[in-house]
Amino acid sequence: TSEQKLKNKRILITAGGTQEAIDPVRLIVNRSSGKMGYALAKAAQQQGAQVTLVSTVPALPVPTGVEVIYVQSAQEMRQAVLKTYPQVDAVIMAAAVADYRVKNPAPTKIKKHSETLTLELVKNPDILKELGAQKEQQVLVGFAAETHDLQHYAQQKLIQKNLDLLVANDVSRKDIGFGSNDNEVILFQPEQAPILVAKADKAAIAQQILAVLASKLS
Ligand code: C5P
């Protein structure tokens, strides 16, 4: 559409799953493809926004006119996001950030000597929670991928992370979500009844999410 509902709005979007080093050749990863974040970046740019995309997926084509910053780990993503945060009107944290990272990544390749190998993990910073705690003008949008008790966890995250919108999806369903071109989500907002966005391709889902975001930005 030619509608410019996000004209001149500055929006930061994260996409993909973070990668946490075990040693120089191995990573802890997750099933996020980055497609939802890229669909949001493309749609926001088309609606007139100035989009900065913080991405872990260099293989996906960058939508025209979108500025991209590539990162790998949660700590790198945190640095990039915090640097851009003061200048933006909204943040959409679509990335799947690893909750834990390897405490001491090995400087050289781990060899297969012992029968068992234990990795010690430490908690990563919760980037979105940090953004929520220092929120000023920004509208904050989070994602939640759940396999059970979706509504309960979604409401909890909305409040605990001080969000304006939480997009929740049920990742136990094979036909939507991770890696898929389609999604079906529920939008949670403070003091409002949840809104079901019925199954559609990620471009269409992005339009609906951005429509809600635009109403909060004007
Ligand atoms: O708590 P949970 O990981 O389910 O929250 C998901 C939301 O929080 C997503 O928007 C994700 O990008 C963000 N998040 C984050 N930093 C973390 C974990 C999640 O920003 N360490």
Residues whose N, C-alpha, C, O or C-beta is under 5 A from the ligand:
A	BS01	C5P	M93 A94 A95 A96 V97 A98 D99 N124 P125 D126 I127 L128 V141 G142 F143 A144
